[in-house]
Amino acid sequence: MSGSSIGVLFKVTTWGESHGPATGAIVEGCPPGIDLIEEDVQKVLNKRKPGTIASSSPRKEEDVVKILSGTFQGKTTGTPISLIIQNTNVDSNAYEDIKDIFRPGHGDYTYFKKYGIRDYRGGGRASGRETAARVAAGAIAGKIISREGMEIIAYTKALGGIVIKLDRDGAKKISREDIAENSLMCPDKDAAREMEAKLEEARRSGDSLGGIVEIIVRRCPPGLGEPVFDKMDADLAKALMSIGTVKGVEIGAGFKVAEMTGSQANDPITPDGFLSNHAGGILAGITTGQEIVIRVACKPIASIAKVQQTINERGEPVEISIKGRHDVSVIPRIIPVCEVMVSIVLADHLLRQKAL
Ligand SMILES: Cc1cc2nc3c(=O)[nH]c(=O)nc-3n(C[C@H](O)[C@H](O)[C@H](O)COP(=O)(O)O)c2cc1C
């Protein structure tokens, strides 16, 4: 019945509801002796906070993390690491009016059908708030993989139908500095300006926007991934699909492979390495040592002010306009969440490969 954990050797469990007293994570299987203090986790968590940009929710969370167990004198001990983040900025009033109404596009209907009871405040467990716990846990995974020289970089590839104008070769050169240049974490400045304007327009009209995040893993060693059910691509897709709003995951050339011939899609191998990377760094579920290239499609935020048709818990038709504090787009807040989910999968597979 439990679906709140991910990973085999490096295992992350999250807990908590959006408007409960706190949210948090338990990390099992972290190797001992890794330098870890609260500030390390806090730095990563700060990237996920609601900001001041047009896409962001006005909910201002402090998101202060506390490590309750699993470290001693600034190092991991090999025992379970428990992380807690208090929910300090909770306003459940906005949910009183819609407490027995299902928001179209959100989890209200399915949680009710599944459990017969739901915490309607802020979306409960289906809230984007749950991802704060993932990010805290993922900060630890990030430490494990960066010790091996791996680096993950993720950015806005598209928002509201505006796509960045950098080709694959351009993506190879994208640095953290390029992404940090604007609040949308978009490496194409002109596209970022257009996206900001489109977000503002959506906000004004009480609507929301979707987009695409691209994630690149650099310097991943070959050999990670456990055929046949825990292939690297299978585990990455599952980890990323588990984030709310994600409706599609592509690896490498992704859906485009369906239009290619074998001679176009194959990546020729030479003594000096692969000549292309349509496979996105994964063959037969095992990493090749090339960059891992992943794209994630995010749907528009479900909670919108525009009037929509829905039903209440008694099945009666009603109209809904959602007030509350909501993001206009999950981008860019989902970007650090994507990065940590990839970190968690890689850390798990790295430890599994070492155990082989
Ligand atoms: C970082 C983050 C922030 C989110 N913020 C909101 C929000 O403000 N309002 C909302 O309705 N949904 C928000 N979501 C999306 C919902 O969590 C998600 O749509 C819901 O759980 C239903 O899941 P599904 O979209 O995967 O079907 C957010 C998701 C993430 C990852």
The ligand as an SDF file (V2000), in Angstrom:
LIG
                    3D

 31 33  0  0  0  0  0  0  0  0999 V2000
    6.9960   22.7670   -7.1350 C   0  0  0  0  0  0  0  0  0  0  0  0
    5.5480   22.5550   -7.4460 C   0  0  0  0  0  0  0  0  0  0  0  0
    4.6280   23.5650   -7.1530 C   0  0  0  0  0  0  0  0  0  0  0  0
    3.2700   23.3840   -7.4450 C   0  0  0  0  0  0  0  0  0  0  0  0
    2.4060   24.4040   -7.1420 N   0  0  0  0  0  0  0  0  0  0  0  0
    1.0750   24.2390   -7.4150 C   0  0  0  0  0  0  0  0  0  0  0  0
    0.1440   25.2800   -7.1210 C   0  0  0  0  0  0  0  0  0  0  0  0
    0.5070   26.3650   -6.6300 O   0  0  0  0  0  0  0  0  0  0  0  0
   -1.1800   25.0350   -7.4040 N   0  0  0  0  0  0  0  0  0  0  0  0
   -1.6180   23.8690   -7.9740 C   0  0  0  0  0  0  0  0  0  0  0  0
   -2.8000   23.7050   -8.2280 O   0  0  0  0  0  0  0  0  0  0  0  0
   -0.7510   22.8790   -8.2740 N   0  0  0  0  0  0  0  0  0  0  0  0
    0.5730   23.0240   -8.0090 C   0  0  0  0  0  0  0  0  0  0  0  0
    1.4530   22.0190   -8.3200 N   0  0  0  0  0  0  0  0  0  0  0  0
    0.9630   20.8600   -9.0520 C   0  0  0  0  0  0  0  0  0  0  0  0
    0.1790   19.8470   -8.2700 C   0  0  0  0  0  0  0  0  0  0  0  0
    0.9680   19.3480   -7.2260 O   0  0  0  0  0  0  0  0  0  0  0  0
   -0.2530   18.7070   -9.2190 C   0  0  0  0  0  0  0  0  0  0  0  0
   -0.8390   19.2140  -10.3690 O   0  0  0  0  0  0  0  0  0  0  0  0
   -1.2530   17.7950   -8.5380 C   0  0  0  0  0  0  0  0  0  0  0  0
   -0.6030   17.0450   -7.5450 O   0  0  0  0  0  0  0  0  0  0  0  0
   -1.9180   16.7980   -9.5130 C   0  0  0  0  0  0  0  0  0  0  0  0
   -0.9590   15.9350  -10.0570 O   0  0  0  0  0  0  0  0  0  0  0  0
   -0.7330   15.7950  -11.6270 P   0  0  0  0  0  0  0  0  0  0  0  0
   -0.6510   17.1930  -12.1420 O   0  0  0  0  0  0  0  0  0  0  0  0
    0.5840   15.0750  -11.7740 O   0  0  0  0  0  0  0  0  0  0  0  0
   -1.8970   15.0300  -12.1780 O   0  0  0  0  0  0  0  0  0  0  0  0
    2.8190   22.1680   -8.0330 C   0  0  0  0  0  0  0  0  0  0  0  0
    3.7440   21.1510   -8.3110 C   0  0  0  0  0  0  0  0  0  0  0  0
    5.0960   21.3300   -8.0240 C   0  0  0  0  0  0  0  0  0  0  0  0
    6.0600   20.2270   -8.3540 C   0  0  0  0  0  0  0  0  0  0  0  0
  1  2  1  0
  2  3  1  0
  2 30  2  0
  3  4  2  0
  4  5  1  0
  4 28  1  0
  5  6  2  0
  6  7  1  0
  6 13  1  0
  7  8  2  0
  7  9  1  0
  9 10  1  0
 10 11  2  0
 10 12  1  0
 12 13  2  0
 13 14  1  0
 14 15  1  0
 14 28  1  0
 15 16  1  0
 16 17  1  0
 16 18  1  0
 18 19  1  0
 18 20  1  0
 20 21  1  0
 20 22  1  0
 22 23  1  0
 23 24  1  0
 24 25  2  0
 24 26  1  0
 24 27  1  0
 28 29  2  0
 29 30  1  0
 30 31  1  0
M  END
$$$$
